[in-house]
Amino acid sequence: MESHYSSEPAPTSAAGRVGAEADAGDARARISLAELAAHLAASERTLNRRFKHAVGDTPLGYLQTLRVEVAKGLLESGRLPVDEVSRRVGCGDVNTFRQLFRSKTAPSALEY
């Protein structure tokens, strides 16, 4: 029986590269919703609707939740100041990060 699997690596798409970079801990990898929608041959509206149906949140809401969860882990280690955690999770502005963290969790980032 023939195998349908190839030993050749699969081609890497833009979305695949972003996923691999995110898996490698590079939260600074950027891809816009428009780019992702174009890659998937869908409109931004359709992508938003399908994503929300599948995941239960918008792409932005999901990304923000992921950022806060990663930030919690970094803050629990106790080794990094809040501004460094903010940078590592991809929030350029510390005040924006603090507002996001507070909106997703009960304590502030400093209290956490």
Secondary structure, DSSP 8 states (H G I E B T S, - for coil): ------SS-----HHHHHHHHHHTT-TT----HHHHHHHTTS-HHHHHHHHHHHHSS-HHHHHHHHHHHHHHHHHHHT-S-HHHHHHHTT-S-HHHHHHHHHHHSSS-TTT-
